Amino acid sequence: MTKKVLLIIDVQNGMFQEENVVFNGDRLIKNLNDLLKKARLTKTPVFYIQHNAPVGKPLEFGTKEWEIHSEIAPENEDIVIQKATPDSFFNTPLDEKLKKQGIEHIYIAGIQTELCVDTTCRRAFSMGYKVTLVSDTHSTWASSEITAQQIINHHNRALNWFADVYPSSEIKFN
């Protein structure tokens, strides 16, 4: 059987600031919690990716904004990996830790759709992993040109070149 992992990218307090909450933040947390329950019931490993921003920036290392959102906080057996770029693999031990556990299939969720989620999907595919993007467990913010929902919809379509794309209700880890 193919060994799987749930990878949750950058779901940190700084993404849920009152004045600038990520699009559909409450629904995102609910869907992530549902997905986490499925993963934990099937003993699917969970890896968290945590972005480290420079001093003075949102997600600055060690600040309250940098911490993983408390409603989806890691448990003892989970692995947390620090990164400094949109690519969860670049200059991180992610690939090494995945290989050490024999992981072949990565389920991707998190923030920010058009940056870290997109880059990590493409990179994982290029590295030979089977990838599933969980279509209702990633989010972003609107730009001046298009809405957040349009960005999410676009990436759910465009990333199907690199990943299978399914909503969380259709995800079964076993």
C-alpha positions as CSV (number, residue, x, y, z in Angstrom):
1,M,0.0,0.0,0.0
2,T,1.2,3.5,-0.8
3,K,2.3,5.5,2.2
4,K,0.6,8.9,2.5
5,V,1.1,12.1,4.4
6,L,-1.1,15.2,5.0
7,L,0.9,18.3,4.5
8,I,-0.6,21.5,6.0
9,I,1.2,24.7,4.8
10,D,1.4,28.0,6.7
11,V,-1.8,27.9,8.6
12,Q,-0.5,30.3,11.1
13,N,-2.1,33.0,13.4
14,G,-0.8,35.8,11.2
15,M,-3.1,34.6,8.4
16,F,-6.1,35.2,10.6
17,Q,-5.6,38.9,11.7
18,E,-8.9,40.7,12.3
19,E,-8.1,43.4,9.8
20,N,-7.0,40.9,7.1
21,V,-8.4,37.4,7.6
22,V,-7.7,34.8,4.9
23,F,-10.7,34.2,2.6
24,N,-13.3,31.9,4.3
25,G,-11.0,31.5,7.2
26,D,-13.6,29.8,9.5
27,R,-14.6,27.3,6.8
28,L,-10.9,26.6,6.0
29,I,-10.2,25.7,9.7
30,K,-13.4,23.5,9.8
31,N,-12.4,21.7,6.7
32,L,-8.8,21.3,7.9
33,N,-10.1,19.9,11.2
34,D,-12.3,17.4,9.4
35,L,-9.3,16.3,7.2
36,L,-7.0,16.1,10.3
37,K,-9.6,13.8,12.0
38,K,-9.5,11.5,8.9
39,A,-5.7,11.4,8.9
40,R,-5.4,10.7,12.6
41,L,-8.1,7.9,12.5
42,T,-6.1,6.2,9.7
43,K,-2.7,6.9,11.4
44,T,-1.7,9.0,8.3
45,P,1.3,11.1,9.3
46,V,0.7,14.9,9.5
47,F,3.5,17.3,8.6
48,Y,3.1,21.0,9.2
49,I,5.0,23.6,7.2
50,Q,5.6,26.8,9.1
51,H,6.8,30.0,7.4
52,N,9.6,32.0,9.0
53,A,9.5,35.6,7.9
54,P,12.2,38.2,8.6
55,V,12.1,40.5,11.6
56,G,9.3,43.0,11.5
57,K,7.2,41.1,8.9
58,P,4.0,39.1,9.5
59,L,5.0,35.5,10.5
60,E,8.2,36.7,12.1
61,F,9.9,33.7,13.7
62,G,8.9,33.2,17.4
63,T,6.0,35.7,17.4
64,K,2.4,35.0,18.2
65,E,1.5,35.5,14.5
66,W,4.2,32.9,13.5
67,E,2.6,30.1,15.6
68,I,0.4,27.5,14.0
69,H,-3.3,28.2,14.4
70,S,-4.4,26.7,17.7
71,E,-7.5,25.1,16.3
72,I,-5.4,22.8,14.1
73,A,-2.3,22.7,16.3
74,P,0.2,19.8,15.9
75,E,0.1,16.8,18.2
76,N,3.2,15.1,19.6
77,E,3.7,12.7,16.7
78,D,3.3,15.3,14.0
79,I,6.3,16.9,12.3
80,V,6.8,20.6,12.0
81,I,9.2,21.9,9.3
82,Q,10.4,25.5,9.0
83,K,10.7,27.2,5.7
84,A,11.6,30.7,4.4
85,T,10.4,30.6,0.8
86,P,7.1,29.5,-1.0
87,D,8.7,26.1,-1.7
88,S,8.2,23.8,1.2
89,F,11.1,21.7,-0.1
90,F,13.7,24.4,-0.7
91,N,16.4,24.4,2.0
92,T,14.2,22.3,4.3
93,P,14.4,18.7,5.5
94,L,11.0,17.9,4.0
95,D,12.1,15.5,1.3
96,E,14.5,13.7,3.7
97,K,11.8,13.3,6.3
98,L,9.2,12.1,3.7
99,K,11.7,9.5,2.3
100,K,12.7,8.4,5.9
101,Q,9.0,7.4,6.4
102,G,8.6,5.9,3.0
103,I,6.0,8.5,1.9
104,E,5.0,8.3,-1.8
105,H,1.7,10.3,-1.8
106,I,1.3,13.9,-0.4
107,Y,-2.1,15.5,0.3
108,I,-1.6,19.2,0.3
109,A,-3.6,21.9,2.1
110,G,-3.0,25.3,3.5
111,I,-2.2,28.9,2.7
112,Q,-1.5,30.8,0.3
113,T,-3.1,29.2,-2.7
114,E,-1.1,31.0,-5.4
115,L,2.2,31.0,-3.6
116,C,3.2,28.3,-1.1
117,V,0.4,25.8,-2.0
118,D,1.0,26.1,-5.8
119,T,4.8,26.0,-5.5
120,T,4.8,23.0,-3.2
121,C,2.3,21.1,-5.5
122,R,4.5,21.6,-8.5
123,R,7.7,20.8,-6.7
124,A,6.4,17.6,-5.1
125,F,5.2,16.4,-8.5
126,S,8.6,17.2,-10.1
127,M,10.3,15.2,-7.3
128,G,8.2,12.2,-8.2
129,Y,5.6,12.2,-5.5
130,K,2.0,11.5,-6.2
131,V,0.1,14.6,-5.2
132,T,-3.4,15.3,-4.2
133,L,-4.5,18.9,-3.7
134,V,-7.5,19.1,-1.3
135,S,-9.6,21.7,-3.1
136,D,-11.5,23.1,-0.2
137,T,-8.6,23.2,2.3
138,H,-6.5,26.0,0.8
139,S,-7.1,29.7,0.7
140,T,-5.7,33.2,-0.1
141,W,-6.7,36.8,-0.3
142,A,-8.3,38.8,-3.2
143,S,-6.0,40.8,-5.4
144,S,-6.8,44.1,-7.0
145,E,-7.8,42.2,-10.2
146,I,-9.6,39.1,-9.0
147,T,-11.4,37.6,-6.0
148,A,-9.9,35.1,-3.6
149,Q,-12.5,32.5,-4.8
150,Q,-11.4,33.1,-8.5
151,I,-7.8,32.5,-7.5
152,I,-8.7,29.3,-5.6
153,N,-10.9,28.1,-8.5
154,H,-8.2,28.8,-11.1
155,H,-5.5,26.9,-9.1
156,N,-7.8,24.0,-8.5
157,R,-8.1,23.7,-12.3
158,A,-4.5,24.6,-13.2
159,L,-2.8,22.4,-10.7
160,N,-4.6,19.3,-12.0
161,W,-1.6,18.9,-14.3
162,F,0.5,18.2,-11.2
163,A,-2.0,16.8,-8.7
164,D,-5.3,15.0,-8.3
165,V,-7.8,17.6,-7.1
166,Y,-10.6,16.5,-4.7
167,P,-12.7,18.2,-2.0
168,S,-12.1,17.1,1.6
169,S,-15.4,15.2,1.7
170,E,-13.9,12.7,-0.9
171,I,-10.6,12.2,0.8
172,K,-10.0,8.7,2.2
173,F,-6.5,8.1,3.5
174,N,-6.8,4.3,3.8
